[in-house]
Amino acid sequence: MLPLPSSVIHRAQAARLTALCAAFALSGCAAIKQASLRDTEVFYRASTLDVYAPKPATVEIPILNAMPPRSKSIGSFRYTSKKGSQFAMDAAVYNARRVGADAVLVRKLDERTEPFSYYVPPETISVPRTRPVNDPIWIKGHNGEPGHWEYRRRYETIYVLEQRPGHMVTGTNHRTTIDALMLRQK
């Protein structure tokens, strides 16, 4: 068997490394989203004492806009987020699965933009600056030779006071509010 050229080996290693990084990044995104959804559990309020088994993640939870016949509400989910309407819907479905609901009735899904502005006051901060310094050093002569001066370079850090002026910060916050009921078949 003939050995492969090193460029082929490097390309294969690079391809393997790229695939590994992509898999790691995607798994990290899923874990972060799952943790974010878990944070929304506190916004669910049960309206009955009945407890149902959680649904697996593979079960499809329908999102409705009208109450179907022969269904009852087992709880409500009210949540406001800066993460958009898709995240709000995902959070409602996540909580529906968690509490064993068969469907989600969205009573209200509202998106709004709120302007904000605030004043940042002026401040004085201490900023480190590193600079070179040449120190003169007397070098003693050897074997009867005369001595001489040399410069040795060293670096020193000084702190300089810097003024930052006050300024206004303005922008907008995009907020999504969802009000939903978790439904079970009677």
C-alpha positions in Angstrom: 0.0 0.0 0.0 1.3 3.4 -1.0 1.4 6.2 1.7 -0.9 9.1 1.2 0.6 12.5 0.5 0.6 14.8 3.6 -1.8 17.3 2.0 -4.5 14.6 1.7 -4.0 13.7 5.3 -4.2 17.3 6.4 -7.4 17.9 4.4 -9.0 14.8 6.0 -8.0 15.9 9.4 -9.3 19.4 8.7 -12.6 18.0 7.4 -12.9 15.8 10.5 -12.2 18.7 12.8 -14.7 20.9 11.0 -17.4 18.3 11.3 -16.6 17.8 15.0 -16.8 21.6 15.7 -20.1 21.9 13.8 -21.6 19.0 15.8 -20.4 20.5 19.1 -21.8 23.9 18.2 -25.2 22.5 17.2 -25.4 20.4 20.4 -24.5 23.5 22.4 -27.2 25.5 20.8 -29.8 22.8 21.6 -28.6 22.6 25.2 -28.8 26.4 25.6 -32.3 26.5 24.1 -33.4 23.7 26.4 -32.0 25.6 29.4 -33.8 28.7 28.2 -37.1 26.8 27.9 -36.6 25.3 31.3 -36.4 28.8 32.7 -40.1 29.4 31.6 -41.5 26.7 33.8 -42.2 29.2 36.6 -44.8 31.0 34.3 -47.1 28.0 34.2 -50.0 28.0 36.7 -52.1 24.9 37.3 -55.9 25.4 37.5 -56.6 21.8 38.7 -55.2 19.4 41.2 -55.0 16.6 38.7 -51.5 15.7 37.7 -50.8 14.1 34.3 -47.7 12.3 33.0 -45.4 14.4 30.8 -45.5 13.9 27.1 -42.3 12.8 25.3 -40.5 15.4 23.1 -41.6 13.4 19.9 -45.3 14.0 20.6 -46.8 16.8 18.5 -48.7 19.4 20.5 -51.3 21.3 18.4 -51.6 25.0 18.8 -55.2 26.2 18.7 -57.0 29.5 18.5 -60.5 28.2 19.7 -61.5 25.9 22.5 -62.4 22.5 21.0 -65.4 20.6 22.3 -64.9 18.1 25.1 -61.7 19.6 26.4 -60.8 21.2 29.7 -58.2 23.6 30.8 -55.6 22.2 33.2 -53.5 25.4 33.6 -52.4 28.7 32.1 -49.1 30.0 30.7 -48.5 33.8 30.7 -45.0 34.9 29.7 -43.3 38.0 28.3 -40.0 37.6 26.5 -37.5 39.6 24.5 -36.7 36.5 22.4 -39.5 36.8 19.9 -42.8 35.1 19.1 -41.2 31.8 18.0 -39.5 31.3 21.3 -42.8 32.2 23.1 -44.6 29.5 21.1 -41.8 27.0 21.8 -42.0 27.8 25.5 -45.8 27.2 25.5 -45.4 23.8 23.7 -42.5 22.9 26.0 -44.6 23.6 29.1 -47.6 21.8 27.6 -45.5 18.6 27.1 -44.1 19.0 30.6 -47.5 19.1 32.3 -49.1 16.4 30.0 -51.4 18.7 28.0 -52.9 17.5 24.7 -53.1 21.0 23.1 -52.3 24.7 23.6 -55.0 27.3 23.2 -53.3 30.7 22.5 -55.7 33.4 23.8 -53.3 36.2 23.1 -50.0 36.6 21.3 -48.9 40.3 21.3 -45.7 41.8 20.0 -44.7 45.3 20.8 -41.7 47.6 20.5 -40.9 49.9 23.5 -38.4 52.8 23.1 -36.0 53.4 25.9 -33.4 56.1 26.8 -31.2 56.8 29.7 -28.3 59.1 30.6 -24.9 57.7 31.4 -23.1 60.2 33.7 -19.5 61.3 33.0 -16.8 59.3 34.7 -13.1 59.3 35.4 -11.4 56.0 35.0 -7.8 54.9 35.6 -6.3 53.4 32.4 -3.0 51.4 32.6 -0.3 52.5 30.1 2.9 50.5 29.6 6.0 52.4 28.3 9.6 51.5 27.8 12.2 53.1 30.1 16.0 53.1 29.5 17.9 52.9 32.8 21.6 53.8 32.7 23.8 51.2 34.4 27.6 51.5 35.1 29.4 48.4 33.9 32.6 47.8 35.7 35.6 47.0 33.6 37.4 43.6 33.7 41.2 42.9 33.8 42.1 46.6 34.0 39.8 47.8 31.2 37.8 51.0 31.9 34.1 50.8 32.8 31.4 52.2 30.7 27.7 53.2 30.8 25.0 51.0 29.2 21.3 51.4 28.9 19.1 48.6 29.9 15.5 48.6 28.7 12.7 47.8 31.0 9.0 48.4 30.9 6.9 50.1 33.5 3.2 50.5 33.8 1.7 53.8 34.9 -2.0 54.7 35.5 -3.4 57.7 33.7 -6.7 59.3 34.6 -9.0 59.5 31.6 -12.3 61.5 31.5 -15.2 60.0 29.7 -18.1 62.4 28.9 -21.7 61.7 29.8 -24.0 60.6 27.0 -27.5 59.4 26.2 -28.2 55.8 25.2 -31.4 55.2 23.2 -32.9 52.1 21.6 -35.9 49.8 21.5 -36.9 46.7 23.3 -38.9 44.1 21.3 -41.2 42.2 23.6 -43.6 39.3 23.0 -46.4 38.4 25.4 -48.2 35.1 25.2 -51.3 34.1 27.2 -52.2 30.4 26.6 -54.3 27.7 28.2 -53.1 24.1 28.5 -55.9 21.7 27.4 -56.7 18.0 28.0 -59.4 15.9 26.4 -62.3 15.0 28.8 
